[in-house]
């Protein structure tokens, strides 16, 4: 059994050549660091769990689930391909899509950790992920009203729901865009006691990723400093339209931007961020100007962004800021645990996000969210 990974994402041409990977190839770098294959040998997986530890249990689970003969390569087009060794030649596996999606978080973690600091401050190409395409229906929410907000020389769409004169909360999207899940969050927030006006700025200007490859492309193209300006314009719109105080919340990409807003947008009164930490080049959390509450899953493996090490690092910076803060880490929980709609749950499963807990972390997190925003946004 053999799992083949091109180190530094070199192209692997074994599919075109109908041969096993060449041990002398520059692309022949394994998880174990040992290829052990000749040109005509059938693939085998060296049994070395210690050297596999870099990728953790996810890799071992894939090997156990999908059995012998799996070759995994990464091509420049950012598409994952899985090939089976069959009768002396390599064939594209019908299981490819399922493996793609379960491998995606591993790639997300690796690329984020390698590029987060080197690519700032532009932050393009920072978060990249690829997985199988799957369709998600858009949710029509009659309660949500579409508006337009202007800042500098640009105008962008935003979506508002809730009581007219209630405290405001800017709700920031995940990398998918303004999809059904972020609208679910906004509607739920608007109905939390004592009532809020939730506003979603469309950071992607109308575009929504229907699969992970599209979401990757959209986030690659995001102007992060420009997104912070969108957040500031959204906060100011709420304050100009009946909200005396305004908070910011966000999820994944939006969580990192929410924390950045606590540093860069002085009009923000409180922040609740979910599983996302901005790089220092964008915003140093030791310089927050508003109270910050942050939520992470213990088993989140997106290194440098939302894993437990990133969460602990954020906690140290928030402590040094001297401002009120809370950091909550949920045992046995992976990434994106606030996505609890049927579509959101299915999407998490497709991406390999499986929690190991008997509690509902989203219920606990919503309760903490409500307490935090009530404390700092009450008039």
C-alpha positions as CSV (number, residue, x, y, z in Angstrom):
1,X,0.0,0.0,0.0
2,X,1.4,3.3,-1.0
3,X,0.5,7.0,-0.6
4,X,2.5,9.2,-2.9
5,X,2.8,13.0,-2.3
6,X,4.8,15.3,-4.5
7,X,6.9,17.4,-2.1
8,X,6.7,21.1,-2.9
9,X,3.9,20.0,-5.3
10,X,6.1,19.0,-8.2
11,X,4.3,17.5,-11.1
12,X,4.2,13.7,-11.2
13,X,3.8,12.2,-14.7
14,X,3.2,8.6,-13.8
15,X,-0.3,8.7,-15.2
16,X,0.8,9.7,-18.6
17,X,3.7,7.3,-18.7
18,X,1.7,4.4,-17.3
19,X,4.5,3.5,-15.0
20,X,5.2,3.5,-11.3
21,X,6.8,6.6,-9.8
22,X,10.6,6.7,-10.5
23,X,12.6,6.7,-7.3
24,X,15.2,8.9,-8.9
25,X,12.7,11.6,-9.9
26,X,12.9,15.0,-8.4
27,X,9.3,14.7,-7.5
28,X,9.7,11.4,-5.7
29,X,9.5,12.7,-2.1
30,X,7.2,10.7,0.2
31,X,5.6,11.4,3.5
32,X,8.2,9.0,4.9
33,X,11.0,10.6,3.0
34,X,11.9,7.3,1.5
35,X,10.6,6.2,-2.0
36,X,11.9,2.6,-2.2
37,X,10.5,2.1,-5.6
38,X,12.1,1.0,-8.8
39,X,10.7,1.9,-12.2
40,X,8.8,-1.4,-12.6
41,X,7.8,-2.2,-9.0
42,X,4.3,-2.1,-7.7
43,X,3.8,0.6,-5.0
44,X,4.2,-0.2,-1.4
45,X,3.8,1.9,1.7
46,X,6.7,1.9,4.1
47,X,5.4,1.1,7.6
48,X,6.9,4.0,9.5
49,X,4.4,5.8,11.7
50,X,7.0,8.0,13.3
51,X,8.0,9.7,10.0
52,X,4.3,9.9,9.0
53,X,3.5,11.9,12.1
54,X,3.9,15.2,10.2
55,X,0.6,14.6,8.5
56,X,-1.0,12.9,11.5
57,X,-3.8,10.5,11.8
58,X,-5.7,11.8,8.7
59,X,-3.2,10.2,6.4
60,X,-3.2,6.9,8.2
61,X,-7.0,6.9,8.1
62,X,-7.1,7.5,4.4
63,X,-4.7,4.6,3.9
64,X,-6.9,2.3,6.1
65,X,-10.1,3.4,4.3
66,X,-9.1,3.3,0.7
67,X,-6.8,0.3,0.7
68,X,-3.9,-0.7,-1.5
69,X,-2.6,0.9,-4.7
70,X,-3.4,4.5,-4.0
71,X,-1.0,7.1,-5.6
72,X,-1.6,10.7,-4.7
73,X,-0.2,13.6,-6.7
74,X,-0.6,17.3,-6.9
75,X,-0.5,19.1,-10.2
76,X,0.1,22.7,-11.0
77,X,-3.5,23.3,-11.8
78,X,-4.3,22.7,-8.1
79,X,-6.3,19.6,-8.8
80,X,-5.9,16.5,-6.7
81,X,-5.7,13.2,-8.6
82,X,-5.6,9.7,-7.2
83,X,-4.4,6.8,-9.3
84,X,-4.7,3.1,-8.8
85,X,-2.0,0.6,-9.7
86,X,-3.8,-1.9,-11.8
87,X,-2.2,-4.7,-13.9
88,X,1.1,-2.9,-14.4
89,X,-0.3,0.5,-15.3
90,X,-1.6,3.6,-13.5
91,X,-5.3,4.4,-13.9
92,X,-7.4,7.3,-12.6
93,X,-9.3,6.0,-9.7
94,X,-13.1,6.4,-9.5
95,X,-12.5,7.1,-5.8
96,X,-10.5,10.2,-6.7
97,X,-13.1,12.7,-5.8
98,X,-13.8,11.3,-2.3
99,X,-10.1,11.2,-1.6
100,X,-9.6,14.6,-3.0
101,X,-12.0,16.2,-0.5
102,X,-10.6,14.3,2.5
103,X,-7.1,15.3,1.6
104,X,-8.0,18.9,1.0
105,X,-7.5,20.1,4.6
106,X,-4.0,18.6,4.7
107,X,-3.1,20.7,1.7
108,X,-4.8,23.7,3.2
109,X,-2.8,23.4,6.3
110,X,0.5,22.9,4.5
111,X,0.2,25.7,2.0
112,X,-1.2,28.2,4.6
113,X,1.7,27.5,7.0
114,X,4.3,27.8,4.2
115,X,3.0,31.1,2.7
116,X,1.2,33.0,5.4
117,X,4.2,35.0,6.5
118,X,6.1,35.1,3.2
119,X,3.2,36.5,1.1
120,X,1.9,39.2,3.4
121,X,0.9,42.0,3.3
122,X,-0.9,41.3,0.0
123,X,-2.0,37.9,1.3
124,X,-2.9,36.6,-2.1
125,X,-2.2,32.9,-2.6
126,X,-2.2,32.5,1.2
127,X,-5.1,30.2,1.7
128,X,-5.4,27.6,-1.0
129,X,-7.4,24.4,-1.1
130,X,-8.7,22.1,-3.7
131,X,-11.3,19.3,-3.4
132,X,-14.1,17.7,-5.4
133,X,-16.8,19.8,-6.8
134,X,-20.2,19.5,-5.2
135,X,-23.3,21.6,-5.6
136,X,-24.9,23.5,-2.7
137,X,-28.3,25.2,-3.1
138,X,-28.5,28.8,-2.3
139,X,-30.9,29.7,0.5
140,X,-33.6,32.3,-0.3
141,X,-34.1,34.3,2.9
142,X,-37.0,36.7,2.6
143,X,-36.0,38.4,5.8
144,X,-32.8,39.7,4.4
145,X,-32.7,43.0,2.6
146,X,-30.0,43.9,0.0
147,X,-28.5,47.3,0.2
148,X,-25.4,49.1,-1.3
149,X,-22.6,50.8,0.7
150,X,-20.1,53.2,-0.7
151,X,-16.5,53.6,0.5
152,X,-13.8,55.6,-1.3
153,X,-14.5,55.3,-5.0
154,X,-16.2,51.9,-4.9
155,X,-19.7,50.6,-4.1
156,X,-20.5,47.1,-2.8
157,X,-23.6,45.1,-1.9
158,X,-24.5,44.1,1.6
159,X,-27.3,42.2,3.2
160,X,-29.2,43.4,6.3
161,X,-31.6,41.6,8.6
162,X,-33.0,42.6,12.1
163,X,-34.5,45.3,14.1
164,X,-34.0,48.9,12.8
165,X,-32.6,50.6,15.9
166,X,-30.9,47.5,17.4
167,X,-27.2,47.2,18.1
168,X,-25.4,46.2,14.9
169,X,-23.2,43.3,14.1
170,X,-21.2,42.9,10.9
171,X,-21.1,39.3,9.8
172,X,-18.1,38.2,7.8
173,X,-18.2,35.3,5.3
174,X,-16.1,32.2,5.1
175,X,-14.1,31.6,1.9
176,X,-17.2,30.4,0.1
177,X,-18.6,33.9,-0.2
178,X,-22.1,35.2,0.8
179,X,-23.8,31.8,0.7
180,X,-26.6,30.0,2.5
181,X,-24.5,29.4,5.7
182,X,-23.4,33.0,6.3
183,X,-27.0,34.1,5.7
184,X,-28.2,31.5,8.3
185,X,-25.7,33.0,10.8
186,X,-26.9,36.5,10.1
187,X,-30.6,35.6,10.6
188,X,-29.8,33.7,13.8
189,X,-27.8,36.6,15.2
190,X,-30.6,39.1,14.4
191,X,-33.0,37.0,16.5
192,X,-30.7,36.6,19.6
193,X,-32.1,38.4,22.6
194,X,-32.4,41.5,22.8
195,X,-32.3,41.6,19.0
196,X,-29.6,42.8,16.6
197,X,-29.3,44.3,13.2
198,X,-26.9,42.0,11.3
199,X,-25.1,43.1,8.1
200,X,-23.2,41.0,5.7
201,X,-20.8,42.9,3.4
202,X,-20.2,41.1,0.1
203,X,-16.4,40.9,0.1
204,X,-16.4,38.9,-3.2
205,X,-18.7,41.4,-5.1
206,X,-21.4,38.9,-5.9
207,X,-19.3,35.8,-6.5
208,X,-19.9,32.5,-4.6
209,X,-17.7,29.4,-4.6
210,X,-19.8,26.3,-5.4
211,X,-16.9,24.0,-4.7
212,X,-13.6,24.3,-2.9
213,X,-11.6,25.1,-6.1
214,X,-13.8,28.0,-6.8
215,X,-13.7,29.2,-3.2
216,X,-9.9,29.0,-3.3
217,X,-9.8,31.1,-6.5
218,X,-12.0,33.7,-4.9
219,X,-10.0,34.0,-1.7
220,X,-6.7,34.1,-3.7
221,X,-8.0,37.2,-5.4
222,X,-9.3,38.9,-2.3
223,X,-7.7,42.3,-1.4
224,X,-7.5,41.9,2.3
225,X,-6.7,45.5,3.2
226,X,-9.6,46.4,0.9
227,X,-11.8,43.9,2.8
228,X,-10.9,45.7,6.1
229,X,-12.1,49.0,4.4
230,X,-15.3,47.2,3.5
231,X,-15.7,46.2,7.2
232,X,-15.1,49.8,8.3
233,X,-17.7,51.1,5.8
234,X,-20.2,48.5,7.0
235,X,-19.7,49.5,10.7
236,X,-20.1,53.1,9.9
237,X,-23.2,52.4,7.8
238,X,-24.8,50.6,10.8
239,X,-23.9,53.5,13.1
240,X,-25.4,56.0,10.7
241,X,-28.6,53.9,10.5
242,X,-29.7,53.5,14.0
243,X,-27.1,51.3,15.7
244,X,-25.4,53.1,18.6
245,X,-22.9,50.3,19.0
246,X,-21.6,47.8,16.4
247,X,-19.7,44.5,16.8
248,X,-18.0,42.3,14.2
249,X,-18.1,38.6,13.9
250,X,-16.7,36.2,11.2
251,X,-15.9,32.6,10.4
252,X,-12.7,31.1,9.1
253,X,-11.5,33.8,6.6
254,X,-14.0,36.1,8.2
255,X,-12.8,35.2,11.7
256,X,-9.3,36.4,10.8
257,X,-10.8,39.6,9.3
258,X,-12.9,40.1,12.4
259,X,-9.8,40.1,14.6
260,X,-8.0,42.4,12.1
261,X,-11.0,44.8,12.4
262,X,-10.4,45.0,16.2
263,X,-7.0,46.3,15.4
264,X,-7.6,48.4,12.3
265,X,-11.2,49.7,12.7
266,X,-11.5,52.0,15.7
267,X,-15.3,52.2,15.4
268,X,-15.7,48.6,16.3
269,X,-17.1,48.0,19.8
270,X,-16.7,44.2,20.2
271,X,-15.5,41.2,18.2
272,X,-16.3,37.5,18.2
273,X,-14.1,35.5,15.9
274,X,-14.4,31.8,14.9
275,X,-11.4,29.7,13.8
276,X,-9.3,32.2,12.1
277,X,-6.2,34.3,13.1
278,X,-4.8,37.1,10.9
279,X,-1.0,37.3,10.2
280,X,0.9,40.0,12.0
281,X,1.6,41.7,8.6
282,X,-2.1,42.5,8.4
283,X,-2.9,43.0,12.1
284,X,-1.0,42.3,15.3
285,X,-3.5,41.2,17.9
286,X,-1.5,42.7,20.7
287,X,-2.9,46.0,19.4
288,X,-6.6,45.3,19.5
289,X,-8.8,48.3,20.4
290,X,-12.0,46.4,21.2
291,X,-12.8,43.3,23.4
292,X,-12.3,40.1,21.5
293,X,-13.8,36.6,22.0
294,X,-12.4,33.8,19.9
295,X,-13.5,30.2,19.3
296,X,-11.4,27.2,18.0
297,X,-11.7,23.5,17.6
298,X,-9.1,21.4,19.4
299,X,-8.8,19.1,16.4
300,X,-8.6,21.9,13.8
301,X,-5.5,21.1,11.7
302,X,-5.2,24.3,9.6
303,X,-1.7,25.1,10.8
304,X,-0.8,28.7,11.5
305,X,-4.4,29.8,11.0
306,X,-6.8,28.0,13.2
307,X,-5.1,25.0,14.8
308,X,-4.5,24.9,18.5
309,X,-1.1,26.4,18.3
310,X,-2.5,29.4,16.4
311,X,-5.3,29.7,19.1
312,X,-2.7,29.6,21.9
313,X,-0.6,32.2,20.1
314,X,-3.6,34.5,19.7
315,X,-4.4,34.1,23.4
316,X,-0.9,35.3,24.4
317,X,-1.3,38.3,22.2
318,X,-4.7,39.2,23.5
319,X,-3.5,38.9,27.0
320,X,-0.6,41.3,26.2
321,X,-3.1,43.8,24.7
322,X,-4.6,44.6,28.1
323,X,-8.1,44.6,26.6
324,X,-10.9,42.2,27.6
325,X,-10.7,38.9,25.8
326,X,-11.8,35.2,25.9
327,X,-10.4,32.3,23.9
328,X,-12.4,29.1,23.9
329,X,-11.1,25.8,22.6
330,X,-13.6,23.0,22.1
331,X,-12.3,19.4,22.8
332,X,-12.8,16.9,20.0
333,X,-13.9,19.5,17.5
334,X,-12.6,20.3,14.0
335,X,-12.9,23.3,11.8
336,X,-16.1,25.1,10.8
337,X,-18.1,23.7,13.6
338,X,-20.6,26.5,13.6
339,X,-22.0,25.3,10.2
340,X,-24.9,23.2,11.4
341,X,-27.4,23.4,8.6
342,X,-28.0,20.1,6.7
343,X,-26.0,21.4,3.8
344,X,-23.3,22.8,6.0
345,X,-23.0,19.5,7.9
346,X,-22.7,17.6,4.6
347,X,-20.1,20.0,3.3
348,X,-18.0,19.5,6.4
349,X,-18.2,15.7,6.0
350,X,-17.1,16.0,2.4
351,X,-14.1,18.0,3.5
352,X,-13.2,15.5,6.2
353,X,-14.3,17.6,9.2
354,X,-15.5,15.0,11.7
355,X,-15.9,15.9,15.3
356,X,-15.3,13.5,18.2
357,X,-17.5,14.9,20.9
358,X,-20.8,14.3,22.6
359,X,-21.7,17.9,23.0
360,X,-22.9,20.4,20.4
361,X,-20.1,23.0,20.3
362,X,-22.2,25.4,18.2
363,X,-24.8,25.7,21.0
364,X,-22.2,26.5,23.6
365,X,-20.5,28.9,21.2
366,X,-23.7,30.7,20.4
367,X,-24.4,31.2,24.1
368,X,-21.0,32.7,24.7
369,X,-21.4,34.8,21.6
370,X,-24.7,36.2,22.9
371,X,-23.3,37.0,26.3
372,X,-20.3,38.8,24.9
373,X,-22.2,40.9,22.4
374,X,-24.8,41.8,25.0
375,X,-22.2,42.9,27.4
376,X,-20.3,45.2,25.1
377,X,-23.0,46.4,22.7
378,X,-25.7,47.3,25.2
379,X,-26.5,51.0,25.0
